[in-house]
Amino acid sequence: MFVTRWPAVCWVWVLTAGLLSNIGIFSEGTFIIIIIIIILIVIIIIIIIIIIIIIIIIIAIIIIIIIITIIIIIIIIIKLLLNKVFPVLHFLMSSSTHLQFIFCLSFGHLS
């Protein structure tokens, strides 16, 4: 006989098994086997759901890592471009005489 921590559940199983065995559909042993099979199916479904959740979390982590890597690469490219362009701009903007020289060259007269 089934022994569980919940007497109500145990009595439901016993009564159902008794009724089914009285009707002649199941004996008590086959009813217990059916209950065990249902419990195993539920456990397998729970394990499959947990595996799917773990796979989704792993895929999300991979996507986040890829996005962060792309952002870092873009920042590095922008910094490299600014290092190539900014020193020229910094040199041109460093003093007012450089600006005056550029304006003189662009407009063709000295101020």
Backbone torsions as a table, in degrees:
resi	resn	phi	psi	omega
1	MET	NA	147.8	178.6
2	PHE	-69.5	134.1	173.6
3	VAL	-120.4	116.8	-179.8
4	THR	-123.4	172.4	176.9
5	ARG	-77.3	-20.8	-178.3
6	TRP	-106.8	105.6	-177.6
7	PRO	-60.7	-32.8	-179.1
8	ALA	-64.3	-43.0	179.0
9	VAL	-63.7	-42.1	179.3
10	CYS	-60.7	-44.0	-178.8
11	TRP	-68.1	-35.4	176.2
12	VAL	-63.0	-44.8	179.0
13	TRP	-62.9	-43.7	-178.3
14	VAL	-64.4	-44.9	-179.8
15	LEU	-65.2	-42.6	179.2
16	THR	-64.6	-44.4	178.5
17	ALA	-63.2	-40.0	178.8
18	GLY	-65.3	-41.9	179.3
19	LEU	-65.0	-45.2	-178.7
20	LEU	-66.9	-34.9	179.4
21	SER	-73.5	-31.0	176.4
22	ASN	-68.5	-35.9	178.1
23	ILE	-70.0	-29.9	179.9
24	GLY	102.5	5.7	-179.8
25	ILE	-76.6	-51.4	-178.5
26	PHE	-127.3	150.3	166.2
27	SER	-90.7	170.9	-176.7
28	GLU	-65.6	-34.0	179.9
29	GLY	-67.7	-43.4	179.4
30	THR	-68.6	-32.0	177.3
31	PHE	-64.2	-41.4	178.2
32	ILE	-64.3	-39.9	178.4
33	ILE	-63.9	-40.5	178.8
34	ILE	-64.1	-42.4	177.7
35	ILE	-61.4	-43.2	178.8
36	ILE	-63.1	-40.7	179.0
37	ILE	-64.4	-42.4	178.6
38	ILE	-63.1	-42.7	178.3
39	ILE	-62.5	-41.5	178.4
40	LEU	-64.6	-39.7	178.2
41	ILE	-63.0	-42.5	178.2
42	VAL	-63.2	-42.8	178.4
43	ILE	-62.5	-42.3	178.9
44	ILE	-63.4	-41.3	178.7
45	ILE	-63.8	-41.5	178.1
46	ILE	-63.4	-41.8	178.5
47	ILE	-63.7	-41.7	178.5
48	ILE	-63.0	-42.5	178.7
49	ILE	-63.1	-41.6	178.3
50	ILE	-63.5	-41.5	178.6
51	ILE	-63.8	-41.7	178.7
52	ILE	-63.6	-41.4	178.3
53	ILE	-63.8	-42.0	178.5
54	ILE	-63.1	-41.6	178.5
55	ILE	-63.4	-42.4	179.1
56	ILE	-63.5	-40.8	178.7
57	ILE	-64.9	-41.8	179.1
58	ILE	-63.8	-43.2	178.5
59	ILE	-63.1	-40.8	178.7
60	ALA	-63.7	-41.1	178.4
61	ILE	-64.1	-41.5	178.5
62	ILE	-62.7	-43.0	179.4
63	ILE	-64.1	-41.2	178.3
64	ILE	-63.7	-41.5	178.4
65	ILE	-63.5	-41.5	178.9
66	ILE	-63.7	-43.8	-179.9
67	ILE	-63.5	-44.1	179.0
68	ILE	-63.1	-40.3	178.0
69	THR	-62.8	-43.3	178.8
70	ILE	-62.9	-42.5	178.8
71	ILE	-62.9	-42.2	178.8
72	ILE	-64.0	-41.8	178.5
73	ILE	-63.4	-42.3	178.8
74	ILE	-63.2	-41.4	178.5
75	ILE	-63.7	-41.6	178.8
76	ILE	-63.9	-42.3	178.8
77	ILE	-63.3	-43.2	179.1
78	ILE	-63.6	-41.9	178.6
79	LYS	-63.6	-41.1	178.4
80	LEU	-64.0	-41.6	178.0
81	LEU	-64.9	-41.1	179.0
82	LEU	-67.4	-33.1	177.2
83	ASN	-68.0	-29.1	177.1
84	LYS	-79.2	-39.0	-174.1
85	VAL	-90.5	-39.9	-172.7
86	PHE	-63.6	-39.9	177.9
87	PRO	-58.7	-35.9	178.2
88	VAL	-66.0	-44.7	178.1
89	LEU	-64.9	-39.7	179.4
90	HIS	-63.8	-41.0	178.2
91	PHE	-64.1	-40.8	-178.9
92	LEU	-70.8	-33.6	-175.9
93	MET	-95.2	2.4	-171.8
94	SER	-66.3	-36.2	179.6
95	SER	-141.6	162.1	-177.7
96	SER	-69.9	-26.0	-179.5
97	THR	-66.4	-34.9	177.2
98	HIS	-66.0	-41.7	178.0
99	LEU	-62.8	-42.1	179.0
100	GLN	-63.8	-38.5	179.2
101	PHE	-63.9	-42.3	179.1
102	ILE	-64.8	-44.4	179.3
103	PHE	-63.3	-36.1	178.3
104	CYS	-65.1	-42.2	179.2
105	LEU	-67.6	-38.8	-176.3
106	SER	-74.1	-36.7	-177.4
107	PHE	-97.4	-9.9	174.1
108	GLY	81.4	13.6	176.8
109	HIS	-144.9	156.3	178.9
110	LEU	-89.1	143.1	179.5
111	SER	-94.2	NA	NA
